[in-house]
C-alpha cells in the first residue's frame, strides 16, 4: 500500500490496535514548532496515527 505522494509506506504505532501498521492516507504536515510529521489513519480501525519524522 503506497501513499498518495508515491513514497514508501509510513509505519507508525496504532494505540487502539496496539501494533505497528502502515498508515493509510498519509500526508506530510508541519507542526507549530517547525518539525515535520506524517499524519494518517490506521487501515484496520480508522484511528488517527501520527509519526514525527524529522527537524526540517
Buried (B, 14 or more C-beta within 10 A) or exposed (E): EEBEEEEEBBEBEBEEBEEEBBBBEBEEEEEEEEEBBBBBBBBEEEEEBEBEEEEE
